């Protein structure tokens, strides 16, 4: 019989960059009796969440919901809009951009991967130059990760769209917002994105299990000519029935209850307020990191992520050993370094359902962990964050 270790007192601080903490309101909504997914009550639920998602994506275009992780939404984007042997332009911004590239190759696409050092965002000038050189318009899509979860670097999507337009290139623009939607301002229509990819388990404050595609008219037109095989991921099967609130196959009913509640929470707070909260918590975290004398992985302050901060460990010190000490002593999970930065960085997630006190508790746990792990640092990072948050609280109260 499986024996679980004794549960430590207090709450577990889940401070990885996703999955994030699920609010009690959302958990209570999910804990609802399952209903007939062909009945009238479900139809109203379906129409409500599909309408709410358009508001979150800031689009008038269709938004499609899949019972899947964000990886499923990646595949749906590629197989619906592209054909075998199409050339795709991607930017190496980190681990997840690399995984999306590997998926594209496995699906029979050709990928040109613009190299990066994992510390900087996608470069619109490099993208523009490459598209200008593509006079035959072989490149069919430009795929960018908006917020690279592995590195804490946010790419400038409006600048990428302007680069495509300046090059007068017809390529589709596909954007991964898995760790930015609901945490960072994002505008599918205004920014001229053709396919937006998202997942439920980060800024949307849900468990893993739902993924999304927002799809422009241009992308829908491209999908009519696509020859990559698809069935489960077919946009058109979804779009045909979604206006009624229903799905072509059994949906994740109880997660949709949670999605409805999560959307209500985001809209009740106000999206602009949500985005400002994430910026405030990110800046507090970065002030703590600088006060400790540690280095932020993102090398460009203009591209710092509001969702997470990746922190570089001093030479000779293990990020994973440090993370284990923090977990064992303080019941707090921090994000690990992935692939190229494995054991070299730890990641502090500051997205989703959290407030100033959550951030302060997280940073206190990190600071105590640094001391216990013998990591060279200056004390006072938590105090620096507290001073900043106090200052901002005073401004907000006026």
C-alpha positions in Angstrom: 0.0 0.0 0.0 1.3 3.5 -0.9 2.3 5.4 2.2 2.4 9.2 2.0 4.8 11.2 4.1 3.3 13.2 7.0 1.7 16.4 5.8 3.6 19.4 7.1 1.7 22.1 8.8 0.6 25.3 7.0 0.0 25.7 3.3 2.4 24.5 0.6 3.9 27.4 -1.3 3.7 26.4 -4.9 5.9 29.1 -6.4 6.8 27.4 -9.7 5.8 29.2 -12.9 2.9 26.8 -13.3 0.9 24.9 -12.5 -0.1 27.7 -10.1 -2.2 27.7 -7.0 -5.9 27.1 -7.7 -8.1 29.6 -5.8 -10.7 28.2 -3.4 -13.5 29.7 -5.6 -12.3 27.8 -8.6 -11.9 24.5 -6.6 -15.4 24.8 -5.3 -16.7 25.4 -8.8 -14.9 22.3 -10.1 -16.5 20.3 -7.2 -19.8 20.4 -8.9 -22.0 17.4 -9.9 -21.2 16.4 -13.5 -24.0 17.2 -15.8 -25.2 16.0 -19.2 -22.8 17.5 -21.8 -25.6 17.4 -24.3 -28.2 19.0 -22.0 -29.4 22.7 -22.0 -27.5 23.6 -18.8 -24.2 22.6 -20.4 -25.0 24.6 -23.5 -25.3 27.8 -21.5 -22.1 27.0 -19.7 -20.3 26.4 -23.0 -21.5 29.6 -24.5 -20.6 31.6 -21.4 -17.0 30.3 -21.3 -16.4 30.7 -25.0 -17.6 34.3 -24.8 -15.5 35.0 -21.8 -12.4 33.6 -23.5 -12.8 36.0 -26.4 -12.8 38.8 -23.8 -9.6 37.5 -22.2 -7.8 37.0 -25.6 -9.2 40.4 -26.7 -10.5 39.0 -29.9 -13.6 38.7 -32.0 -12.3 35.6 -33.6 -13.1 32.0 -32.6 -11.5 30.6 -29.5 -11.3 26.8 -29.4 -11.0 24.8 -26.2 -9.3 21.4 -26.1 -9.1 18.9 -23.2 -5.3 18.9 -23.3 -2.2 20.5 -22.0 -0.5 23.4 -23.8 1.4 20.9 -25.8 -1.9 19.9 -27.5 -2.6 23.5 -28.3 0.8 23.7 -30.0 0.0 20.7 -32.2 -3.5 22.0 -33.0 -2.0 25.3 -34.2 0.5 23.6 -36.5 -1.6 20.9 -38.0 -4.5 23.1 -38.8 -2.7 25.9 -40.5 0.3 24.3 -42.2 1.1 21.6 -44.7 3.8 18.9 -44.9 7.3 20.3 -45.6 6.2 23.9 -45.1 9.0 26.1 -43.8 8.4 27.7 -40.3 10.5 30.5 -38.7 11.0 30.1 -35.0 13.1 32.0 -32.4 15.3 30.1 -29.8 14.2 32.0 -26.7 14.4 29.0 -24.3 13.3 25.5 -23.5 9.7 25.8 -24.6 10.5 27.4 -27.9 12.9 24.5 -28.4 10.2 21.9 -27.6 7.7 23.6 -30.0 10.4 23.5 -32.7 10.9 19.7 -32.1 7.2 19.1 -32.4 7.1 21.0 -35.7 9.9 18.8 -37.1 8.2 15.7 -35.9 5.1 16.7 -37.8 6.9 16.9 -41.0 7.6 20.7 -41.1 10.9 22.3 -41.9 12.0 24.7 -39.2 14.5 27.5 -39.4 15.5 28.2 -35.8 16.9 31.7 -35.2 19.6 31.1 -32.5 19.4 32.7 -29.1 21.4 32.7 -25.8 18.3 32.1 -23.6 18.8 35.5 -22.0 17.1 37.7 -24.6 13.8 37.9 -26.4 13.1 37.2 -30.1 14.7 39.9 -32.2 12.2 41.6 -34.5 15.0 43.1 -36.7 16.5 39.6 -37.3 13.0 38.3 -38.1 12.4 41.2 -40.5 15.7 40.7 -42.3 15.0 36.9 -42.7 11.6 37.6 -44.1 12.8 40.2 -46.5 15.3 37.6 -47.8 12.5 35.1 -48.4 11.4 36.6 -51.7 9.7 33.4 -52.7 7.6 33.4 -49.5 8.6 29.9 -48.6 8.2 30.7 -44.9 4.6 30.0 -44.0 4.5 30.9 -40.3 6.5 32.8 -37.7 6.2 31.1 -34.3 7.1 33.0 -31.1 6.8 32.2 -27.4 5.5 35.4 -25.8 6.7 34.6 -22.3 9.4 31.9 -22.1 8.6 30.0 -18.9 12.1 28.6 -18.7 13.9 31.9 -18.7 11.6 34.7 -17.6 12.1 36.6 -20.9 9.1 38.2 -22.6 9.2 38.9 -26.4 7.6 42.0 -27.9 4.8 40.6 -30.1 3.6 43.9 -31.5 7.2 44.5 -32.7 7.3 41.1 -34.3 4.0 41.8 -36.2 5.4 45.2 -37.4 8.5 43.4 -38.6 6.4 41.0 -40.6 4.4 43.9 -42.0 7.5 45.9 -42.9 8.8 42.9 -44.8 5.4 42.7 -46.7 5.5 39.0 -45.9 2.3 36.8 -45.9 3.5 34.4 -43.2 1.1 33.6 -40.4 2.0 34.8 -36.9 1.6 32.1 -34.2 2.2 33.0 -30.5 2.5 30.8 -27.4 0.9 32.6 -24.4 0.9 29.6 -22.1 2.6 31.5 -19.3 1.4 35.0 -20.2 -2.4 34.9 -20.8 -4.1 36.2 -17.7 -0.9 37.5 -16.3 0.5 39.9 -19.0 -1.4 42.2 -21.3 -2.1 40.4 -24.6 -4.2 41.5 -27.5 -4.9 38.8 -30.2 -6.7 41.1 -32.7 -4.9 44.4 -32.1 -1.5 42.8 -32.4 -2.4 41.0 -35.6 -1.8 37.5 -34.3 -3.2 34.6 -36.4 -3.0 31.8 -33.9 -2.7 32.2 -30.2 -1.8 29.1 -28.1 -2.7 29.0 -24.4 -3.2 26.7 -21.4 -5.3 26.7 -18.3 -2.7 26.0 -15.5 -0.9 29.3 -15.2 -2.4 32.8 -15.2 -5.8 31.4 -15.7 -5.6 29.8 -12.2 -6.9 26.3 -13.2 -5.5 22.9 -12.9 -3.8 21.5 -16.0 -6.2 20.0 -18.6 -7.5 22.7 -20.8 -5.8 24.3 -23.8 -6.8 27.0 -26.3 -6.4 28.3 -29.8 -7.6 31.7 -30.8 -7.8 31.8 -34.6 -7.9 34.6 -37.1 -9.8 34.6 -40.4 -6.4 34.4 -42.2 -5.5 31.3 -40.2 -8.9 29.7 -40.9 -8.4 30.3 -44.6 -5.0 28.7 -44.4 -6.5 25.7 -42.7 -8.8 25.0 -45.7 -5.6 24.2 -47.7 -3.6 22.5 -45.0 -2.7 18.8 -45.7 -1.4 17.8 -42.3 -3.6 15.0 -41.0 -5.8 15.9 -38.0 -9.0 14.7 -36.4 -9.1 15.4 -32.7 -7.4 18.7 -33.3 -9.6 19.9 -36.2 -10.6 23.5 -35.8 -13.6 23.2 -38.1 -15.3 20.5 -36.2 -15.1 22.7 -33.1 -16.2 25.9 -34.8 -19.2 24.2 -36.4 -20.8 23.3 -33.1 -19.3 25.8 -30.5 -21.9 28.6 -31.2 -24.5 26.3 -29.6 -22.2 25.9 -26.5 -21.5 22.3 -27.3 -18.4 20.3 -28.4 -17.9 17.5 -31.0 -16.8 15.1 -28.3 -17.0 14.8 -24.6 -15.5 18.0 -23.0 -13.8 18.4 -19.6 -17.1 19.4 -18.0 -15.9 20.1 -14.5 -12.8 22.0 -15.6 -15.2 24.2 -17.6 -17.0 25.0 -14.4 -13.7 26.1 -13.0 -12.9 28.1 -16.1 -16.2 30.0 -15.8 -15.3 30.9 -12.2 -11.7 31.8 -13.1 -12.8 34.1 -15.8 -15.3 35.8 -13.4 -12.4 36.4 -10.9 -10.2 37.9 -13.6 -13.0 40.2 -14.9 -14.1 41.1 -11.3 -10.6 42.3 -10.5 -10.3 43.9 -13.9 -7.7 42.8 -16.5 -5.7 46.0 -16.3 -5.5 45.6 -12.5 -4.5 42.0 -12.9 -1.7 43.0 -15.2 -0.5 45.8 -12.9 -0.5 43.4 -10.0 1.8 41.0 -11.8 4.1 43.8 -12.8 4.3 45.0 -9.1 5.0 41.5 -7.8 7.7 40.9 -10.5 9.4 44.2 -9.6 9.4 43.3 -5.9 11.0 40.0 -6.7 13.7 41.5 -8.9 14.5 44.0 -6.1 15.0 41.2 -3.7 17.2 39.3 -6.2 19.4 42.4 -6.7 19.6 43.1 -3.0 20.8 39.5 -2.5 23.6 40.2 -5.0 22.3 37.5 -7.4 21.9 37.8 -11.2 18.7 37.7 -13.1 18.8 35.3 -16.1 17.0 37.8 -18.4 19.7 40.2 -19.6 17.4 42.9 -21.0 15.4 44.8 -18.3 12.9 45.9 -21.0 12.0 42.3 -21.5 11.7 41.1 -17.9 8.7 38.8 -17.4 5.8 39.8 -15.1 5.1 36.1 -14.6 8.3 34.7 -13.2 11.9 35.5 -12.4 14.8 33.1 -13.2 17.7 33.6 -10.9 21.3 32.5 -11.7 23.2 30.6 -9.0 26.8 31.7 -8.2 29.5 29.5 -9.8 30.0 26.2 -8.0 26.5 26.2 -6.3 23.7 23.8 -7.3 20.3 25.3 -7.9 18.7 21.9 -7.4 20.4 21.3 -4.1 19.2 24.8 -3.0 15.6 24.0 -4.2 15.6 20.8 -2.2 16.6 22.6 1.0 13.8 25.2 0.5 11.3 22.4 0.0 12.5 20.3 2.9 12.7 23.2 5.4 9.9 25.5 4.3 7.5 23.4 2.2 7.9 25.6 -0.8 8.4 24.6 -4.4 10.6 26.7 -6.7 10.9 26.1 -10.4 14.0 24.1 -11.7 16.3 25.1 -14.4 15.5 23.2 -17.7 17.9 21.7 -20.3 20.6 24.3 -21.0 20.2 26.0 -17.6 19.6 22.8 -15.6 20.9 23.1 -12.1 22.2 26.6 -13.0 19.0 28.6 -12.2 16.0 28.5 -10.0 12.7 30.1 -11.0 10.3 32.1 -8.8 6.8 32.0 -10.1 4.8 35.1 -9.2 1.7 34.6 -11.4 -1.9 33.6 -10.8 -3.7 33.9 -7.5 -1.3 35.6 -5.2 -1.0 38.9 -3.3 1.6 41.0 -1.6 1.8 38.8 1.4 2.3 35.7 -0.7 5.2 37.3 -2.5 6.8 38.4 0.8 6.4 34.9 2.2 7.9 33.4 -0.9 10.9 35.7 -0.8 11.4 35.1 2.9 11.6 31.4 2.1 14.1 32.0 -0.6 16.3 34.2 1.6 16.3 31.7 4.4 17.0 28.9 2.0 20.0 30.8 0.6 21.4 31.0 4.1 20.9 27.4 4.9 22.4 26.3 1.6 25.5 28.4 2.1 24.9 30.3 -1.1 26.9 33.6 -1.1 24.5 36.5 -0.9 23.7 39.7 0.9 20.8 39.6 3.4 18.0 42.1 3.0 16.3 41.1 -0.2 13.0 40.4 1.4 13.2 43.8 3.2 13.9 45.5 -0.1 10.8 43.8 -1.6 8.7 44.7 1.4 9.7 48.4 1.2 8.8 48.5 -2.5 5.4 46.9 -1.9 4.7 49.2 1.0 5.5 52.2 -1.1 3.2 50.9 -3.9 0.4 50.2 -1.3 0.6 53.7 -0.1 0.3 55.0 -3.7 -2.7 52.8 -4.4 -4.5 53.9 -1.2 -4.4 57.6 -2.1 
